[in-house]
């Protein structure tokens, strides 16, 4: 239930559920295949609404496997990953791949406050392509950090037509391209041209 509440899914799915019990009073073993037909979701730790999701989610008591995709701004976005030990001790590994994710208000508002402050100082616009990954592990101090330890990394390329105006030098740079390597403790910008 907590994982359901974390993502708040809505929409239409196909469900294939299998349950077996080998003996009276024994444990019920189950598995489910969920075919997403038109689903929307929003993750509580990154409030970016994703709509019209299709794909498949395979569920067992000890593991969830995700293979889903949608279209944003006319280009495909895919999400693949696993959730091991669903629940408070879950280890979540998700990878997102996209061709033209818009750098818009919805995306910027979803960023964690400390990241949003830095990104907002550059006034970015345009679209990016590449891969981003999220890893969530349980915290050793589960009671004080129930959301766990969340690590984000990305390798992104700015598509032609990008723009920035940095607060530290209020000079607009147009038709910006370049590569961004985002890691938990560092951001590296290379091959920037504008």
N, C-alpha and C positions, 0 to 999 in steps of 0.2 A: 504494500500500500504506500509506503513512504516514497519508493521510486516513482510510482504513479503520480503522487502529489508533486514530486520534484519537477516533472516534465509537463504536467497538466495537459495530457493529450485529449484531442477531440476529433471526431470525424468517423469515417466508415472503414471497417476492417473485415477481412475474412479470418475465421478462426478454425484451426484444426487442433483439437485438444485430445490427448491420449492419457488415460490414467489406468494403472494396474496395481493390484494388491495381491501378493503371492500367498498370504495366509490370513486366516481370521485374526483380527487384532494387530496385524502387521502394518508396516508403514506403507502409505500410498506413494507410489512412484509416478511422476507425471512429466509430460513435456507438452509444449504448445508451439505451433507455428502461427504467427500473426502476419497476415498479408495486408499491409497498409494500402488502402485504395485512394483515400483523400483525407489526410490527417493533418491537423495543425498541432503545434506544440510550442511551449516556451519554457526554457530551463530556469529554475528559480535563481541560479547563480549567474546567469547571463540572459537577461530578459529581452531576447531578440525573437520576435514571433516568426516562426517558419510555417508556411502554409503549403497545401497541396502536396504533401509528402506521400510518396509511394515507395514500395520495397518490402522487405521481409525482416521480421524479428523472430528469432528462435529462442525459446525460453525453456530452461530446466531449473530445478531448485538451486543448483550451484552456479549457473552461468546463463547469461543472455548474450546473444550474438546479433549485431545490428548491421544491416546492409540496406540503406535507404537513400533516396535522391529526390530532388525537386528542381524547379526552375526559379531563379531569381534574376530579375532584369533581363529575361530572355536567354539566359545561359544556365547550364546545368551546375548543380551543387550536389556532391555526394557526401554521405556520412557512413563510415564503417567503424566498427569497434566491438568491444566486449565489456561486459560487466561481470566480474568474478565475485562470488559470494554476495549476491544482492542483499542489501540491508545496510545497517550502520557500518559494517566492516568491509563494504564493497571496495573493490579495486576497479576503477573505470578507466578504460583506454579508448578514446575516440579520435578519429582522424577525419578531417573535412578537406575536400578538394573542390575548388571552384575556378571558373574562368573569368568572371566579371562581377565580383561582389561590390555593390555600390557602397562608397564611404558616405553614408547619409545620416540623418538625425537618428533614425531607428538604431543603426549600428553603434553610433557614438554614445547614445543614451544607455546602451546595454553594457558598455565597458565598466569595469570596476572603477570607483571614484578616483583612486590614485593614478590609474592608467588614463582615464578620461581627461584629467587635468593636463597631463603632458601632451596627449594627442590634440586636445582643443587648442593648445598654444601654437600649433602649426596650421590651424584652419585648413585641414586637408579636404580635397574634393576629387572626384573621379571614381575609378574602379580598380580593384586589385585581383590578381589571379595567383594561384599557388595552393599550398597546403598548410593547415593548422592542426595542432594536436592538443588535446587536453588529457591529463592523467590525474586521477583522483585516488589518493590512498588514505586509509584511516589514520587519524591522528593518534599518537601514543597517549594524548590527553583527551580522550573521546568526550568526556563530560564537558570540558571547557571549549572544545573545538569540534562540535558535532558535524559540521560540514566537511571535516577532514582537511587534508593538505591537497590543494589544487595547483597543478603546474601547467602553464600554457607555453607553447612554443609555435613559431610560424616561420615559413619561408615564403615570402610574397614578392611578386613583381607588380609594379605600378603600370597599369595599362596606359598607352598613349592618351594624352589629354588630361593627365592628372594636374592638380594645382596645390600649392601651399603658400601661405603667408605666415611666417614665423613671427611671434610677438617680439622676439629679440632683435629682429631686423625686418621692419614692416615694409618689405618689398615683395610684391607678388611674383611667384615663379609659375609660369604657365607651360603647358605641354610637357609636363614633367614625367619622366620614366625613371626606373631604377629598381634596385633590389633591397628588400628589408629582411633582415634575419633577426627575429624576435625570440629572445630566450628569457627565462625567469629573472636573471640578474643583469642582462645586457640587451641593448638594441644596437644592431650594426646596419648602417646604410651604405651601400656600394653602388657603383656605376650610375650615380644620379646625374641626369641630364635634363635641362629645361631651357 
